[in-house]
Amino acid sequence: MMYLLYEWLVKLWTPANVLRYITVRASGAAVTAFMLSILLGPFLIRWLYRLKVGQEIRKDECPPLHLIHKNKQGTPTIGGILIIATVVVSVLVWARWTNPYVWLTLGVFLALGGLGFVDDYLKVRHKRSLGLSARAKLVVQALVAIAAATTLVLTEKSLPLYVPFYKYPVIEQMGWWFLVLAVLVIVGSSNAVNLTDGLDGLAIGSVTICALAYTLLAYCAGHVKIAEYLYIFHAPYAGELTVVSAALVGAGLGFLWYNAHPAMVFMGDTGSLALGGAIGMVALAIRKEMLLLIIGGLFVLEALSVILQVGSFRLRKGKRLFRMAPIHHHFEMRGWPETRVTIRFWILALICALLGIATLKLQ
């Protein structure tokens, strides 16, 4: 909206010309999302309390310590509504409405957020402990990914595949195979963030770090001279995703304000599926989806711990590899305080993000 108005505003006030620049609008999106989260958070929390959509703590989902300390029991969930609302408003205010990548990313973000909302609603209002079935969620996630990927295949002239540490594409044109990659990236990233969402502030803090890294990458991919200098794929429309990613950062910080230990609200699947899907979509759009394995290394670790735990239980006749999975619960079971696990995992997330960005100069 601000981009559409800047030509009119600049006639009234010359400095308004800065609204042309992506960096200015990205900063505006981050600040707007953050401030909206801070202002709207208390109202949302009170509203969720009135609706009695509190989190049910189950023995099979968390360490015994969570059951001893009842502060988590009844904490309102579905707080991802706050993240979705602030991101959408910020993007609509600061991004260019004519950019197809913006609408595509918002589409994935809202679709997966809606899926998560239905899942959360069934859990807290209809007391269905597992919400939607895993198969149903995977099918919807895959369909959303296929729809987004099909749009890119039909509109993009080139869909190369890049891998970290190598400056040239390993596949020049993926064609319809891009659909398979999109399903793996979007389904994988959304579920990995969902698995990470088990401690106060852990998932949202880690996602914010990841989104910050992709804010920088989106800007580089959209800037022809920087892309040429770094030998990365230049996507003409990708620069506008800087605004979207920055809005994710601002909304993440704003939600962390209320989700930090002891959490006043949980994001639920509404937030985790939406955030993971949005990060995956941004990675696909700027052709840095393989780099997500490094930048989102913490989420890969969390998902891998669950896969290994299940595999060990089935193949080794009930023997577990970890005391509890995902792996953040394993460290809790070893006696680490929740805040220590969260902060140390944030540090790991930051290191992974820095390593991912460093690969741009190591190719």
Number of C-alpha atoms within 10 A of each C-alpha: 13 18 21 16 11 19 15 12 16 14 11 10 10 11 11 17 15 14 21 15 11 21 18 13 27 27 17 23 32 27 20 23 31 26 17 21 26 19 11 14 21 14 11 18 21 13 13 18 16 11 12 15 19 21 19 16 16 13 10 8 13 19 18 13 13 18 14 9 9 11 12 21 14 16 21 27 27 27 24 23 19 24 30 22 16 27 30 19 15 28 30 19 18 26 26 22 17 10 15 16 23 23 18 20 23 22 19 26 27 22 19 30 27 19 20 26 24 16 22 26 21 16 19 21 12 10 12 13 14 11 17 17 9 9 9 11 18 15 12 15 24 21 14 22 26 19 16 23 25 17 14 22 17 10 10 12 10 13 21 16 20 20 16 21 14 14 17 16 16 12 12 12 14 16 17 14 12 20 21 14 19 25 22 16 25 32 25 21 28 25 23 26 30 25 23 24 24 18 24 23 28 25 29 30 24 27 27 25 25 28 30 21 23 28 25 16 27 28 23 24 28 22 17 16 12 14 17 13 10 15 16 23 22 20 19 13 18 24 26 27 32 30 30 33 31 30 35 33 29 30 32 31 26 27 28 26 18 21 23 19 15 15 17 20 30 30 28 24 29 31 33 30 32 33 31 29 33 28 29 27 27 27 23 24 25 25 24 22 25 16 21 24 18 21 25 26 21 27 29 19 17 20 23 16 21 19 14 16 21 17 16 16 14 12 10 11 9 12 14 17 17 17 16 21 24 25 20 23 22 19 19 22 17 10 11 14 12 20 17 12 19 23 15 12 18 22 15 16 24 23 17 22 25 16 15 23 19 13 15 17 11 11 14
